[in-house]
Amino acid sequence: MKAGNFDMVFNICWGTPYDPQSSLAAMRAPVYGDYAAQQGLSDKADIDQAISDILVSTDEVQRQELYTFVLTRLHEDAVYIPLTYECNKAISASSLKGVGFTQTQYEVPFARMYFE
């Protein structure tokens, strides 16, 4: 995959649909298939710069414009086809109270949990 000798790569996405910056941030790292899949794009450097700008911008209008640019470019070249979305599941004893979840799958609010 790192050599670019592929026609299709199956890969999990980083983050959830309401957390696109996690998936986009991974696209800039050479160790992921997302990076390799984009190597043939003539404006890869522009896409990477837009992603970098998204991650530090606090201006919602600018962020929306940058998201639109990146996602439209990837869509136009059919770089990504979303097939599935993974969900985390949790099983707990009924005596454990305060079980809840945060916006990302990587944060578990253990401090809120207690046994009755």
Secondary structure, DSSP 8 states (H G I E B T S, - for coil): -TT---S------SS-TT-HHHHHHHTT-TTSHHHHHTTT-TTHHHHHHHHHHHHH---HHHHHHHHHHHHHHHHHTT---------------TTEE-----SSTT---GGG-EE-
